[in-house]
Amino acid sequence: MKFSTKTMVNDKEKMDGVLVGRVVNEPKLLTGRPDKQDVAYFRVANNLPQTSVFYDVTVIGDAVKRVEKLEKGGVVALKGEFGTKESDGKTVETIIANTVEVF
C-alpha cells in the first residue's frame, strides 16, 4: 500500500508519503562510523493485486535502530520522500525514510 502527496519546493516536485510492504532482503547497516550518521539500506515490495513494485529504501539517523529488528519477509511501514533513480537503463523507485515502524 502506498499513499503519497506531491508539493512544489523551489520549483521542483517533491513527493512525500507512506509505504507499507514486505522486506525483500536483510538490511545492510552502516553504524558506529566516527563523525557520520548511521545509515541502513534494504528493499521493500509493495504487493499490489496485479503486480509488485519494489522500492530501494534508505534510512538515515535515529530510525536505523528500528531497522536492526527487520528480517526478510517482515512487514514494515515507512514514511518519507519518494523518488526514482536510473540503474542499468531501468527506473528504480526509491524512498528516503525518516520514520520506520516494524510489525
Buried (B, 14 or more C-beta within 10 A) or exposed (E): EBEEEEEEEEEEEEBBBBBBBBBBEEBEBEEEEEEEEBBBBBBBBBEEEEEEEEBBBBBBEEBBBBBEEBEEEEEBBBBBBBBEEEEEEEEBBBBBBBEBBBE
